[in-house]
Amino acid sequence: MARRCELTGKGPRKGSIIWRSGKAKKAGGIGTHVTAITKRRFFPNLQRVKAVVDGEVRYIRVAASAIKKGLVTKPPPRTWKKEAAASSKA
């Protein structure tokens, strides 16, 4: 499954981890030095939410920022009972 928001299209971004060694100058050292830079990926904060999409209720994976912006329309609360459960109790 792709790590991509279905509403905004946000996906993984490239970045790097910078490894440093040494003691900071303001802490009494001679300063920190970069010893290695390794690649990494920043992933969007995806959440699986129930939403109304094209008139039907289904689960979609959206970024938390899209939920905060109000791009997700939540379905109304369910009022009907399941048919199998209703018929077995009768």
N, C-alpha and C positions, 0 to 999 in steps of 0.2 A: 504494500500500500504506500502510495506516495505521501511524503511529508509535506503536503501542500494544502493551504486553506481553500475551501471550495467557494468562498465568497470574494476574498480579496486577492487570491492567487499568491499569497506569501509562501515562500519556500526556503530551503536552507541557504545560508550565506556563507561565503568563505572568510576565514580569518586566520589568526595565528596565535600561538602561545609563546610568550617571550620569557625565557629562563634567565634569571639574573642571579649573580652571586656577589658577595661583598657586603660591607656595612655602609649604610647611608652616611653622607658627610655630616648631616645635622645630628646624627647619632654618634658622631665621634670617629667615623671610619674614613677611608680614603675614597669612598664612592662605590656605587654598584656598577657592575659590568655585565653586558649581555653575553651569555655563554652559548646559547642555542635558541633557534627559532624553529618551531615545529608547526605544521599546518593543522587546522582544526575546522569544524563546521559549527555555525550557530543555527539552531533549529527554532522555528516559530513555536509559540506556546499553543499547540493545538488541543482543542477540547471536543469531545463527542457530545453533541447536543441534539435534542429532538426539536425540529423546526418545521414550519410550513414552507414547502418549496413547490411552486407551480400548482398550488391548490391542494396538495396532498401532504400528509404528515410523514416525515421520515427522519432518520438519523443522518447528520452531516458532521464532517470534521472541519471546524472553523477555528481561527486564531482568537485568543482571548481579547485582543484589541478590537476585533470585529464585534464581539459580544458587547464590549463596553461602549462602542460607538452606536449600538442599537441597530445593527444591520441584520440581526437574527430576529425573526418573528416567531415567538413561541406559540405552540398550539393551545387552544382552549382546553380547560380541564375536562377529562372524560366523564360523561354522566351515564353512559349505557353499560350494562353488564355483559359479560361474555355469554354466548348462546349455550355452550356446553354446560357451564356452571348453572345457568338459570334452569335448563331442562332437567338436570339431575336432582335438583332440590324439589322440583314439583311432584 
